[in-house]
Amino acid sequence: MNGAWTDWTEYGKRAELGGQFAIDNFSVKAYVVAKKSEPSEKADNPMTVKGKRVTASASKKSTFKKAQAFKVSDAEGKVTFKKAKGNDKITVGKAGKVTVKKGLKAGKTYKVKVKVTAAGNANYKKATKAATVKVKVK
């Protein structure tokens, strides 16, 4: 109905109809004055995530910025990272910084599974996706 004129003669002088509309009691043709707003459905977050391959040193600590270790695109809301699985000497910070401590075996490639979460906003839902970063140690 959304603000359309309607013939309410059969309903008499009701001030409210089913809790949804307030109507003008003083005219034969009542105008819908107010309609309760329906909650809008949030869309799925369009975030895509892909882990990259990085090369670390076996003899010293190595750090990699988010952009070096991950490709995150179309995320709606704040993006956070959390390590889900992998070697204890490899850590992932909340902002996506990957740190590789010294002492890992040279010539080996380690896989680190990371959960990437986009918080969402007024229009998009929260989304969590997994990415795998491959760490090659030289």
N, CA and C atoms as an extended XYZ file, in Angstrom:
414
Properties=species:S:1:pos:R:3:atomname:S:1:resname:S:1:resid:I:1 pbc="F F F"
N         0.811       -1.192        0.000 N   MET     1
C         0.000        0.000        0.000 CA  MET     1
C         0.853        1.254        0.000 C   MET     1
N         1.899        1.294        0.738 N   ASN     2
C         2.904        2.350        0.716 CA  ASN     2
C         2.380        3.742        0.380 C   ASN     2
N         1.519        4.285        1.196 N   GLY     3
C         1.071        5.651        1.014 CA  GLY     3
C         0.004        5.828       -0.038 C   GLY     3
N        -0.680        4.766       -0.479 N   ALA     4
C        -1.726        4.877       -1.497 CA  ALA     4
C        -3.075        5.127       -0.829 C   ALA     4
N        -3.966        5.818       -1.544 N   TRP     5
C        -5.310        6.044       -1.019 CA  TRP     5
C        -6.090        4.749       -1.110 C   TRP     5
N        -6.856        4.448       -0.044 N   THR     6
C        -7.631        3.217        0.007 CA  THR     6
C        -9.008        3.515        0.594 C   THR     6
N       -10.019        2.811        0.169 N   ASP     7
C       -11.364        2.991        0.693 CA  ASP     7
C       -11.524        2.159        1.964 C   ASP     7
N       -11.610        2.842        3.111 N   TRP     8
C       -11.675        2.154        4.406 CA  TRP     8
C       -13.086        2.235        5.021 C   TRP     8
N       -14.116        2.507        4.238 N   THR     9
C       -15.464        2.660        4.783 CA  THR     9
C       -15.911        1.451        5.575 C   THR     9
N       -15.582        0.280        5.118 N   GLU    10
C       -16.028       -0.943        5.792 CA  GLU    10
C       -15.385       -1.145        7.156 C   GLU    10
N       -14.285       -0.464        7.431 N   TYR    11
C       -13.584       -0.642        8.701 CA  TYR    11
C       -13.962        0.393        9.755 C   TYR    11
N       -14.787        1.341        9.385 N   GLY    12
C       -15.221        2.333       10.352 CA  GLY    12
C       -14.096        3.244       10.787 C   GLY    12
N       -14.064        3.531       12.080 N   LYS    13
C       -13.095        4.501       12.581 CA  LYS    13
C       -11.929        3.817       13.282 C   LYS    13
N       -11.353        2.808       12.689 N   ARG    14
C       -10.186        2.141       13.283 CA  ARG    14
C        -8.964        3.036       13.130 C   ARG    14
N        -8.200        3.091       14.192 N   ALA    15
C        -6.974        3.888       14.135 CA  ALA    15
C        -5.806        3.028       13.667 C   ALA    15
N        -5.961        1.730       13.767 N   GLU    16
C        -4.855        0.860       13.403 CA  GLU    16
C        -5.409       -0.404       12.771 C   GLU    16
N        -4.735       -0.935       11.806 N   LEU    17
C        -5.171       -2.151       11.129 CA  LEU    17
C        -4.066       -3.189       11.226 C   LEU    17
N        -4.274       -4.195       12.031 N   GLY    18
C        -3.296       -5.268       12.145 CA  GLY    18
C        -1.937       -4.828       12.644 C   GLY    18
N        -1.832       -3.691       13.302 N   GLY    19
C        -0.552       -3.235       13.820 CA  GLY    19
C         0.404       -2.739       12.757 C   GLY    19
N        -0.042       -2.652       11.510 N   GLN    20
C         0.874       -2.284       10.439 CA  GLN    20
C         0.663       -0.874        9.908 C   GLN    20
N        -0.555       -0.365        9.949 N   PHE    21
C        -0.823        0.933        9.353 CA  PHE    21
C        -1.585        1.838       10.307 C   PHE    21
N        -1.245        3.094       10.319 N   ALA    22
C        -2.048        4.091       11.026 CA  ALA    22
C        -2.857        4.795        9.955 C   ALA    22
N        -4.177        4.939       10.160 N   ILE    23
C        -5.003        5.543        9.121 CA  ILE    23
C        -5.736        6.764        9.645 C   ILE    23
N        -6.121        7.620        8.750 N   ASP    24
C        -6.852        8.835        9.068 CA  ASP    24
C        -8.303        8.449        9.366 C   ASP    24
N        -8.769        8.697       10.588 N   ASN    25
C       -10.114        8.307       10.998 CA  ASN    25
C       -11.207        9.217       10.483 C   ASN    25
N       -10.891       10.366        9.948 N   PHE    26
C       -11.903       11.372        9.655 CA  PHE    26
C       -12.311       11.454        8.195 C   PHE    26
N       -11.834       10.584        7.356 N   SER    27
C       -12.252       10.646        5.964 CA  SER    27
C       -12.710        9.275        5.498 C   SER    27
N       -13.590        9.264        4.509 N   VAL    28
C       -14.088        8.012        3.959 CA  VAL    28
C       -12.942        7.306        3.240 C   VAL    28
N       -12.156        8.066        2.540 N   LYS    29
C       -10.961        7.505        1.916 CA  LYS    29
C        -9.788        7.837        2.837 C   LYS    29
N        -9.235        6.812        3.440 N   ALA    30
C        -8.157        7.026        4.408 CA  ALA    30
C        -6.807        6.905        3.724 C   ALA    30
N        -5.893        7.726        4.151 N   TYR    31
C        -4.538        7.693        3.615 CA  TYR    31
C        -3.644        6.955        4.607 C   TYR    31
N        -2.835        6.086        4.126 N   VAL    32
C        -1.923        5.360        5.003 CA  VAL    32
C        -0.863        6.349        5.461 C   VAL    32
N        -0.887        6.665        6.764 N   VAL    33
C        -0.010        7.688        7.304 CA  VAL    33
C         1.377        7.131        7.606 C   VAL    33
N         1.405        5.956        8.193 N   ALA    34
C         2.706        5.408        8.559 CA  ALA    34
C         2.692        3.897        8.397 C   ALA    34
N         3.788        3.363        7.979 N   LYS    35
C         3.923        1.919        7.849 CA  LYS    35
C         5.174        1.505        8.599 C   LYS    35
N         5.066        0.440        9.376 N   LYS    36
C         6.244       -0.032       10.100 CA  LYS    36
C         7.280       -0.506        9.095 C   LYS    36
N         8.520       -0.167        9.351 N   SER    37
C         9.575       -0.580        8.427 CA  SER    37
C         9.915       -2.052        8.645 C   SER    37
N        10.115       -2.729        7.549 N   GLU    38
C        10.487       -4.129        7.607 CA  GLU    38
C        12.011       -4.199        7.612 C   GLU    38
N        12.583       -5.076        8.438 N   PRO    39
C        14.042       -5.170        8.450 CA  PRO    39
C        14.557       -5.672        7.102 C   PRO    39
N        15.540       -4.973        6.570 N   SER    40
C        16.076       -5.382        5.272 CA  SER    40
C        17.076       -6.511        5.474 C   SER    40
N        17.071       -7.418        4.562 N   GLU    41
C        17.960       -8.581        4.612 CA  GLU    41
C        19.354       -8.154        4.155 C   GLU    41
N        20.376       -8.513        4.930 N   LYS    42
C        21.751       -8.178        4.553 CA  LYS    42
C        22.231       -9.150        3.480 C   LYS    42
N        23.041       -8.648        2.586 N   ALA    43
C        23.594       -9.471        1.514 CA  ALA    43
C        24.840      -10.200        2.014 C   ALA    43
N        25.186      -11.291        1.336 N   ASP    44
C        26.406      -12.019        1.677 CA  ASP    44
C        27.616      -11.152        1.358 C   ASP    44
N        28.635      -11.275        2.189 N   ASN    45
C        29.866      -10.512        2.007 CA  ASN    45
C        30.589      -11.058        0.772 C   ASN    45
N        30.958      -10.207       -0.186 N   PRO    46
C        31.589      -10.681       -1.425 CA  PRO    46
C        33.099      -10.922       -1.310 C   PRO    46
N        33.623      -11.009       -0.094 N   MET    47
C        35.060      -11.148        0.118 CA  MET    47
C        35.630      -12.402       -0.556 C   MET    47
N        36.802      -12.232       -1.174 N   THR    48
C        37.565      -13.372       -1.689 CA  THR    48
C        38.960      -13.308       -1.086 C   THR    48
N        39.501      -14.484       -0.754 N   VAL    49
C        40.803      -14.557       -0.094 CA  VAL    49
C        41.643      -15.642       -0.749 C   VAL    49
N        42.913      -15.336       -0.918 N   LYS    50
C        43.833      -16.323       -1.453 CA  LYS    50
C        45.179      -16.172       -0.739 C   LYS    50
N        45.744      -17.275       -0.291 N   GLY    51
C        47.062      -17.248        0.335 CA  GLY    51
C        48.150      -17.258       -0.723 C   GLY    51
N        49.259      -16.608       -0.417 N   LYS    52
C        50.379      -16.548       -1.359 CA  LYS    52
C        51.524      -17.427       -0.867 C   LYS    52
N        52.594      -17.474       -1.634 N   ARG    53
C        53.804      -18.212       -1.272 CA  ARG    53
C        54.869      -17.185       -0.892 C   ARG    53
N        55.486      -17.365        0.280 N   VAL    54
C        56.548      -16.470        0.738 CA  VAL    54
C        57.808      -17.277        1.008 C   VAL    54
N        58.953      -16.610        0.941 N   THR    55
C        60.230      -17.282        1.184 CA  THR    55
C        60.878      -16.681        2.426 C   THR    55
N        61.170      -17.553        3.401 N   ALA    56
C        61.749      -17.118        4.671 CA  ALA    56
C        63.173      -17.658        4.820 C   ALA    56
N        63.917      -17.055        5.729 N   SER    57
C        65.279      -17.483        6.006 CA  SER    57
C        65.290      -18.464        7.179 C   SER    57
N        66.115      -19.501        7.079 N   ALA    58
C        66.216      -20.482        8.162 CA  ALA    58
C        67.070      -19.955        9.310 C   ALA    58
N        68.001      -19.027        9.010 N   SER    59
C        68.955      -18.564       10.018 CA  SER    59
C        68.512      -17.339       10.807 C   SER    59
N        67.470      -16.638       10.357 N   LYS    60
C        66.999      -15.460       11.093 CA  LYS    60
C        65.477      -15.329       10.981 C   LYS    60
N        64.924      -14.503       11.851 N   LYS    61
C        63.482      -14.259       11.872 CA  LYS    61
C        63.064      -13.489       10.615 C   LYS    61
N        61.950      -13.906       10.001 N   SER    62
C        61.435      -13.236        8.811 CA  SER    62
C        60.006      -12.775        9.071 C   SER    62
N        59.668      -11.596        8.569 N   THR    63
C        58.298      -11.099        8.704 CA  THR    63
C        57.780      -10.690        7.323 C   THR    63
N        56.472      -10.870        7.145 N   PHE    64
C        55.833      -10.548        5.877 CA  PHE    64
C        54.562       -9.756        6.142 C   PHE    64
N        54.395       -8.655        5.427 N   LYS    65
C        53.192       -7.840        5.561 CA  LYS    65
C        52.003       -8.590        4.965 C   LYS    65
N        50.815       -8.122        5.303 N   LYS    66
C        49.577       -8.734        4.823 CA  LYS    66
C        49.574       -8.876        3.298 C   LYS    66
N        49.977       -7.825        2.594 N   ALA    67
C        49.942       -7.831        1.130 CA  ALA    67
C        50.907       -8.854        0.525 C   ALA    67
N        51.976       -9.191        1.257 N   GLN    68
C        52.932      -10.171        0.760 CA  GLN    68
C        52.424      -11.602        0.944 C   GLN    68
N        51.579      -11.827        1.940 N   ALA    69
C        51.136      -13.181        2.278 CA  ALA    69
C        49.714      -13.515        1.821 C   ALA    69
N        48.876      -12.484        1.610 N   PHE    70
C        47.471      -12.732        1.270 CA  PHE    70
C        47.000      -11.806        0.157 C   PHE    70
N        46.026      -12.285       -0.582 N   LYS    71
C        45.311      -11.427       -1.522 CA  LYS    71
C        43.855      -11.423       -1.069 C   LYS    71
N        43.430      -10.305       -0.495 N   VAL    72
C        42.059      -10.152       -0.008 CA  VAL    72
C        41.399       -9.072       -0.862 C   VAL    72
N        40.242       -9.409       -1.447 N   SER    73
C        39.555       -8.413       -2.260 CA  SER    73
C        38.060       -8.419       -1.986 C   SER    73
N        37.444       -7.285       -2.243 N   ASP    74
C        35.995       -7.077       -2.110 CA  ASP    74
C        35.454       -7.323       -0.707 C   ASP    74
N        36.286       -7.195        0.311 N   ALA    75
C        35.830       -7.409        1.683 CA  ALA    75
C        35.051       -6.190        2.170 C   ALA    75
N        33.923       -6.439        2.816 N   GLU    76
C        33.102       -5.373        3.390 CA  GLU    76
C        33.249       -5.429        4.904 C   GLU    76
N        33.770       -4.357        5.506 N   GLY    77
C        34.010       -4.316        6.941 CA  GLY    77
C        35.469       -4.598        7.248 C   GLY    77
N        35.806       -4.507        8.533 N   LYS    78
C        37.188       -4.713        8.978 CA  LYS    78
C        37.601       -6.178        8.782 C   LYS    78
N        38.817       -6.373        8.265 N   VAL    79
C        39.326       -7.714        8.003 CA  VAL    79
C        40.323       -8.106        9.090 C   VAL    79
N        40.127       -9.300        9.673 N   THR    80
C        41.049       -9.819       10.687 CA  THR    80
C        41.517      -11.218       10.295 C   THR    80
N        42.663      -11.604       10.843 N   PHE    81
C        43.285      -12.883       10.513 CA  PHE    81
C        43.536      -13.675       11.789 C   PHE    81
N        43.448      -15.015       11.686 N   LYS    82
C        43.736      -15.887       12.816 CA  LYS    82
C        44.278      -17.208       12.285 C   LYS    82
N        45.419      -17.625       12.820 N   LYS    83
C        46.018      -18.883       12.392 CA  LYS    83
C        45.154      -20.036       12.881 C   LYS    83
N        44.843      -20.958       11.988 N   ALA    84
C        44.010      -22.108       12.339 CA  ALA    84
C        44.838      -23.385       12.473 C   ALA    84
N        45.910      -23.485       11.692 N   LYS    85
C        46.691      -24.719       11.664 CA  LYS    85
C        48.071      -24.417       11.082 C   LYS    85
N        49.092      -25.084       11.593 N   GLY    86
C        50.433      -24.911       11.039 CA  GLY    86
C        51.514      -25.024       12.095 C   GLY    86
N        52.758      -24.897       11.667 N   ASN    87
C        53.923      -25.010       12.540 CA  ASN    87
C        53.909      -23.935       13.628 C   ASN    87
N        54.355      -24.299       14.838 N   ASP    88
C        54.369      -23.369       15.970 CA  ASP    88
C        55.333      -22.202       15.779 C   ASP    88
N        56.337      -22.346       14.927 N   LYS    89
C        57.304      -21.266       14.711 CA  LYS    89
C        56.822      -20.236       13.687 C   LYS    89
N        55.636      -20.466       13.153 N   ILE    90
C        55.047      -19.517       12.214 CA  ILE    90
C        53.797      -18.943       12.872 C   ILE    90
N        53.748      -17.597       13.006 N   THR    91
C        52.601      -16.945       13.632 CA  THR    91
C        51.941      -15.981       12.653 C   THR    91
N        50.651      -15.744       12.884 N   VAL    92
C        49.895      -14.799       12.058 CA  VAL    92
C        49.216      -13.823       13.003 C   VAL    92
N        49.501      -12.531       12.823 N   GLY    93
C        48.898      -11.497       13.653 CA  GLY    93
C        47.486      -11.161       13.188 C   GLY    93
N        46.753      -10.458       14.036 N   LYS    94
C        45.370      -10.072       13.723 CA  LYS    94
C        45.270       -9.228       12.456 C   LYS    94
N        46.311       -8.456       12.170 N   ALA    95
C        46.306       -7.582       10.988 CA  ALA    95
C        46.829       -8.285        9.742 C   ALA    95
N        47.233       -9.559        9.860 N   GLY    96
C        47.698      -10.315        8.706 CA  GLY    96
C        49.204      -10.419        8.562 C   GLY    96
N        49.941       -9.885        9.528 N   LYS    97
C        51.402       -9.963        9.478 CA  LYS    97
C        51.834      -11.394        9.810 C   LYS    97
N        52.644      -11.996        8.940 N   VAL    98
C        53.134      -13.362        9.136 CA  VAL    98
C        54.581      -13.296        9.615 C   VAL    98
N        54.864      -13.969       10.742 N   THR    99
C        56.209      -13.991       11.308 CA  THR    99
C        56.711      -15.431       11.320 C   THR    99
N        57.928      -15.614       10.797 N   VAL   100
C        58.551      -16.931       10.771 CA  VAL   100
C        59.803      -16.863       11.637 C   VAL   100
N        59.815      -17.615       12.743 N   LYS   101
C        60.974      -17.617       13.642 CA  LYS   101
C        62.102      -18.439       13.043 C   LYS   101
N        63.331      -18.139       13.476 N   LYS   102
C        64.472      -18.892       12.956 CA  LYS   102
C        64.456      -20.310       13.522 C   LYS   102
N        65.102      -21.210       12.803 N   GLY   103
C        65.200      -22.578       13.280 CA  GLY   103
C        64.399      -23.589       12.484 C   GLY   103
N        63.641      -23.147       11.494 N   LEU   104
C        62.923      -24.100       10.652 CA  LEU   104
C        63.899      -24.736        9.663 C   LEU   104
N        63.592      -25.932        9.260 N   LYS   105
C        64.477      -26.694        8.383 CA  LYS   105
C        64.523      -26.076        6.972 C   LYS   105
N        65.748      -25.782        6.495 N   ALA   106
C        65.940      -25.187        5.168 CA  ALA   106
C        65.558      -26.183        4.082 C   ALA   106
N        65.009      -25.665        2.992 N   GLY   107
C        64.632      -26.500        1.861 CA  GLY   107
C        63.230      -27.083        1.973 C   GLY   107
N        62.571      -26.856        3.082 N   LYS   108
C        61.234      -27.406        3.289 CA  LYS   108
C        60.179      -26.302        3.116 C   LYS   108
N        58.993      -26.697        2.647 N   THR   109
C        57.879      -25.758        2.520 CA  THR   109
C        56.824      -26.109        3.562 C   THR   109
N        56.410      -25.115        4.337 N   TYR   110
C        55.408      -25.294        5.393 CA  TYR   110
C        54.104      -24.638        4.955 C   TYR   110
N        52.995      -25.292        5.294 N   LYS   111
C        51.684      -24.723        4.988 CA  LYS   111
C        51.048      -24.234        6.281 C   LYS   111
N        50.472      -23.033        6.212 N   VAL   112
C        49.789      -22.443        7.364 CA  VAL   112
C        48.365      -22.101        6.940 C   VAL   112
N        47.391      -22.702        7.614 N   LYS   113
C        45.992      -22.422        7.320 CA  LYS   113
C        45.541      -21.250        8.185 C   LYS   113
N        44.919      -20.254        7.565 N   VAL   114
C        44.521      -19.026        8.245 CA  VAL   114
C        43.035      -18.759        7.997 C   VAL   114
N        42.315      -18.377        9.073 N   LYS   115
C        40.921      -17.965        8.944 CA  LYS   115
C        40.903      -16.454        8.776 C   LYS   115
N        40.281      -15.991        7.702 N   VAL   116
C        40.193      -14.565        7.415 CA  VAL   116
C        38.728      -14.158        7.581 C   VAL   116
N        38.489      -13.137        8.422 N   THR   117
C        37.126      -12.705        8.720 CA  THR   117
C        36.924      -11.251        8.324 C   THR   117
N        35.842      -10.998        7.597 N   ALA   118
C        35.417       -9.631        7.280 CA  ALA   118
C        34.196       -9.347        8.146 C   ALA   118
N        34.240       -8.273        8.913 N   ALA   119
C        33.212       -7.982        9.913 CA  ALA   119
C        31.841       -7.663        9.323 C   ALA   119
N        31.802       -7.217        8.076 N   GLY   120
C        30.529       -6.817        7.498 CA  GLY   120
C        30.202       -5.379        7.871 C   GLY   120
N        29.059       -4.909        7.398 N   ASN   121
C        28.621       -3.543        7.710 CA  ASN   121
C        27.100       -3.501        7.674 C   ASN   121
N        26.527       -2.347        7.495 N   ALA   122
C        25.069       -2.214        7.509 CA  ALA   122
C        24.410       -2.980        6.371 C   ALA   122
N        25.127       -3.189        5.272 N   ASN   123
C        24.545       -3.846        4.102 CA  ASN   123
C        25.002       -5.286        3.897 C   ASN   123
N        26.126       -5.673        4.536 N   TYR   124
C        26.697       -6.996        4.300 CA  TYR   124
C        26.897       -7.771        5.603 C   TYR   124
N        26.723       -9.092        5.514 N   LYS   125
C        26.899       -9.978        6.663 CA  LYS   125
C        28.387      -10.197        6.947 C   LYS   125
N        28.663      -10.724        8.122 N   LYS   126
C        30.016      -11.125        8.489 CA  LYS   126
C        30.367      -12.369        7.661 C   LYS   126
N        31.634      -12.468        7.240 N   ALA   127
C        32.062      -13.621        6.449 CA  ALA   127
C        33.415      -14.112        6.933 C   ALA   127
N        33.594      -15.431        6.967 N   THR   128
C        34.868      -16.042        7.325 CA  THR   128
C        35.253      -17.023        6.227 C   THR   128
N        36.475      -16.884        5.747 N   LYS   129
C        36.978      -17.791        4.712 CA  LYS   129
C        38.377      -18.249        5.097 C   LYS   129
N        38.774      -19.396        4.566 N   ALA   130
C        40.086      -19.963        4.866 CA  ALA   130
C        41.054      -19.699        3.715 C   ALA   130
N        42.305      -19.503        4.082 N   ALA   131
C        43.367      -19.321        3.086 CA  ALA   131
C        44.590      -20.073        3.577 C   ALA   131
N        45.397      -20.581        2.653 N   THR   132
C        46.614      -21.292        3.016 CA  THR   132
C        47.815      -20.523        2.489 C   THR   132
N        48.718      -20.180        3.405 N   VAL   133
C        49.966      -19.515        3.030 CA  VAL   133
C        51.065      -20.567        3.019 C   VAL   133
N        51.849      -20.588        1.944 N   LYS   134
C        52.955      -21.524        1.849 CA  LYS   134
C        54.241      -20.781        2.169 C   LYS   134
N        54.985      -21.293        3.140 N   VAL   135
C        56.236      -20.669        3.577 CA  VAL   135
C        57.388      -21.574        3.172 C   VAL   135
N        58.196      -21.112        2.223 N   LYS   136
C        59.373      -21.874        1.793 CA  LYS   136
C        60.560      -21.349        2.576 C   LYS   136
N        61.309      -22.234        3.204 N   VAL   137
C        62.451      -21.836        4.021 CA  VAL   137
C        63.738      -22.097        3.234 C   VAL   137
N        64.583      -21.038        3.147 N   LYS   138
C        65.884      -21.146        2.452 CA  LYS   138
C        67.005      -21.181        3.449 C   LYS   138
